[in-house]
Amino acid sequence: MNIDLNPDGPHSPERTAEVAAIFDACSRFLVYSTMGSAPGLDYPSEAYRLLGELYSATSRLPQLCGQLAEFLAAQLATGKLGDDSGRDPAVACEGASMHLRLAAERAAGLTASLQDVQRAISGLHVKSGTEGSKDDG
C-alpha cells in the first residue's frame, strides 16, 4: 500500500479526514503489534526507535490543537456559524478552544514523557550469547 502523505498536499476536507483515519489505524496497528509477547518488536533498540517516532508525532499535536482552535475562531468570526441546540455558537467555540488548549498541554507532557522513556532505555541491549540474540546496534 502506498500512501502519499506529502505535507504540501493536496489538501481538502476529505483528504484531511482520510489522513486522520489513517492516524487512527496506525495507532491501532501499533497497539496490536506491541501486545503480549510483542511480535512487532525483537530488541530494545526497536522500542527506542518506536519511542522516537511516537514523540516526533506527539510533538506536533500542540500545533494541530492550536490550529483547530484558530479555525473555529475564524469560522465564528464570519458570523455564519449556528448551533443545532440553539445556543450561541460562541459558547461552543470557547469551550472547544479551552479543551484544545488542555489537549495541547497534555500532548506536550506526553511528548516529554516519551522522551524520558527513550532516555531511560537508551543503554538496553540483548546480551551476546543469549537465546535469540543478535547485534542489537
Secondary structure as a PSIPRED ss2 file (coil, helix, strand):
# PSIPRED VFORMAT (PSIPRED V4.0)

   1 M C   1.000  0.000  0.000
   2 N C   1.000  0.000  0.000
   3 I C   1.000  0.000  0.000
   4 D C   1.000  0.000  0.000
   5 L C   1.000  0.000  0.000
   6 N C   1.000  0.000  0.000
   7 P C   1.000  0.000  0.000
   8 D C   1.000  0.000  0.000
   9 G C   1.000  0.000  0.000
  10 P C   1.000  0.000  0.000
  11 H C   1.000  0.000  0.000
  12 S C   1.000  0.000  0.000
  13 P H   0.000  1.000  0.000
  14 E H   0.000  1.000  0.000
  15 R H   0.000  1.000  0.000
  16 T H   0.000  1.000  0.000
  17 A H   0.000  1.000  0.000
  18 E H   0.000  1.000  0.000
  19 V H   0.000  1.000  0.000
  20 A H   0.000  1.000  0.000
  21 A H   0.000  1.000  0.000
  22 I H   0.000  1.000  0.000
  23 F H   0.000  1.000  0.000
  24 D H   0.000  1.000  0.000
  25 A H   0.000  1.000  0.000
  26 C H   0.000  1.000  0.000
  27 S H   0.000  1.000  0.000
  28 R H   0.000  1.000  0.000
  29 F H   0.000  1.000  0.000
  30 L H   0.000  1.000  0.000
  31 V H   0.000  1.000  0.000
  32 Y H   0.000  1.000  0.000
  33 S H   0.000  1.000  0.000
  34 T C   1.000  0.000  0.000
  35 M C   1.000  0.000  0.000
  36 G C   1.000  0.000  0.000
  37 S C   1.000  0.000  0.000
  38 A C   1.000  0.000  0.000
  39 P C   1.000  0.000  0.000
  40 G C   1.000  0.000  0.000
  41 L C   1.000  0.000  0.000
  42 D C   1.000  0.000  0.000
  43 Y C   1.000  0.000  0.000
  44 P H   0.000  1.000  0.000
  45 S H   0.000  1.000  0.000
  46 E H   0.000  1.000  0.000
  47 A H   0.000  1.000  0.000
  48 Y H   0.000  1.000  0.000
  49 R H   0.000  1.000  0.000
  50 L H   0.000  1.000  0.000
  51 L H   0.000  1.000  0.000
  52 G H   0.000  1.000  0.000
  53 E H   0.000  1.000  0.000
  54 L H   0.000  1.000  0.000
  55 Y H   0.000  1.000  0.000
  56 S H   0.000  1.000  0.000
  57 A H   0.000  1.000  0.000
  58 T H   0.000  1.000  0.000
  59 S C   1.000  0.000  0.000
  60 R C   1.000  0.000  0.000
  61 L H   0.000  1.000  0.000
  62 P H   0.000  1.000  0.000
  63 Q H   0.000  1.000  0.000
  64 L H   0.000  1.000  0.000
  65 C H   0.000  1.000  0.000
  66 G H   0.000  1.000  0.000
  67 Q H   0.000  1.000  0.000
  68 L H   0.000  1.000  0.000
  69 A H   0.000  1.000  0.000
  70 E H   0.000  1.000  0.000
  71 F H   0.000  1.000  0.000
  72 L H   0.000  1.000  0.000
  73 A H   0.000  1.000  0.000
  74 A H   0.000  1.000  0.000
  75 Q H   0.000  1.000  0.000
  76 L H   0.000  1.000  0.000
  77 A H   0.000  1.000  0.000
  78 T C   1.000  0.000  0.000
  79 G C   1.000  0.000  0.000
  80 K C   1.000  0.000  0.000
  81 L C   1.000  0.000  0.000
  82 G C   1.000  0.000  0.000
  83 D C   1.000  0.000  0.000
  84 D C   1.000  0.000  0.000
  85 S C   1.000  0.000  0.000
  86 G C   1.000  0.000  0.000
  87 R C   1.000  0.000  0.000
  88 D C   1.000  0.000  0.000
  89 P H   0.000  1.000  0.000
  90 A H   0.000  1.000  0.000
  91 V H   0.000  1.000  0.000
  92 A H   0.000  1.000  0.000
  93 C H   0.000  1.000  0.000
  94 E H   0.000  1.000  0.000
  95 G H   0.000  1.000  0.000
  96 A H   0.000  1.000  0.000
  97 S H   0.000  1.000  0.000
  98 M H   0.000  1.000  0.000
  99 H H   0.000  1.000  0.000
 100 L H   0.000  1.000  0.000
 101 R H   0.000  1.000  0.000
 102 L H   0.000  1.000  0.000
 103 A H   0.000  1.000  0.000
 104 A H   0.000  1.000  0.000
 105 E H   0.000  1.000  0.000
 106 R H   0.000  1.000  0.000
 107 A H   0.000  1.000  0.000
 108 A H   0.000  1.000  0.000
 109 G H   0.000  1.000  0.000
 110 L H   0.000  1.000  0.000
 111 T H   0.000  1.000  0.000
 112 A H   0.000  1.000  0.000
 113 S H   0.000  1.000  0.000
 114 L H   0.000  1.000  0.000
 115 Q H   0.000  1.000  0.000
 116 D H   0.000  1.000  0.000
 117 V H   0.000  1.000  0.000
 118 Q H   0.000  1.000  0.000
 119 R H   0.000  1.000  0.000
 120 A H   0.000  1.000  0.000
 121 I H   0.000  1.000  0.000
 122 S C   1.000  0.000  0.000
 123 G C   1.000  0.000  0.000
 124 L C   1.000  0.000  0.000
 125 H C   1.000  0.000  0.000
 126 V C   1.000  0.000  0.000
 127 K C   1.000  0.000  0.000
 128 S C   1.000  0.000  0.000
 129 G C   1.000  0.000  0.000
 130 T C   1.000  0.000  0.000
 131 E C   1.000  0.000  0.000
 132 G C   1.000  0.000  0.000
 133 S C   1.000  0.000  0.000
 134 K C   1.000  0.000  0.000
 135 D C   1.000  0.000  0.000
 136 D C   1.000  0.000  0.000
 137 G C   1.000  0.000  0.000
